[in-house]
Amino acid sequence: MKFPSPIPIKEIAKKINAKIIGNDTLLATGINEIHKVEEGDITFSDLAKYSKKALNSAASIIILNEEKECPKGKAILI
């Protein structure tokens, strides 16, 4: 799903009370499942076994429930 307009990651983090790891200047342009994401999208993983897949996906912003090393150019919301 694409958003009508980009949303700053800092705004998303504030709304969901999340810590940002990585690039805190990103703009989210949409949200989708791990296997459908595009650059600019948000995706998430609530299971440790899918965290690596989420981090290696095309998504720019990944929501996780534990801290991980953030790939360059991306951001993680914890």
N, C-alpha and C positions, 0 to 999 in steps of 0.2 A: 504494500500500500504506500503510495506516495503522499506526502504532506502537501497542502495547498501552498505553503511557503516554508523555506528552511527554518529550523529551530536550533538555536545555539545550545551546545551541549551543557553549558553552565546552567541554562534555564531548566533543562531536563533534570540535571543532577539536583537542583534545588527542589523541584517538584516531587521527586521521589526520595529525597534525603540520601543521596548517594555520594560516595567519594569518587573523584575522577583520578584515574591513573593514565598517564600518557598525554596526548595532545588535547589541551583544554580549550582550543580555539575552533574545534570542528563544528560544522553545521550539519544537523541531521536532515536528510531529504525524504526519508521514508523509513518503514519498518517492515521486516519480513522474516520468514523462516530461513534457517541456515542454508538450505539448498536452493533458495530463490533470491538471496540478497544481491544487491549491487553496491558499488562504491557509493558512500553517502548514507547508506541504510544503517539502521539499528537491528541487531539480532540479540538473542539471549540464549543462555544455557543454564538450567538449574540442576544439571547432573554433571558431576566431574568428568565422566567418560566422554561427554560431548564438548567440554570446554576447549580442547585443542582444535576441534573441527570449527567451532565458532571463531576462535582467534585466527585461524588460517583461511577463513572465508573471505569473500569480497567486502563484507561489512566493514564500515569505518568505526562504528561504535558497538561495543559488545557489553551486555549486561550479564554479570556473573555474581554468584553468591560467595565467592572467595577471591582473594588477591592472587593474581598471576602476573608474570612478566608480560608487558604490553609490547606488541609488535610496533615497529617504527611507523609513524604516521597515523596510528589508530589510537583509540581511547577505550578504556574499560570503565564501566560504572559498577561500583560495588555497593 
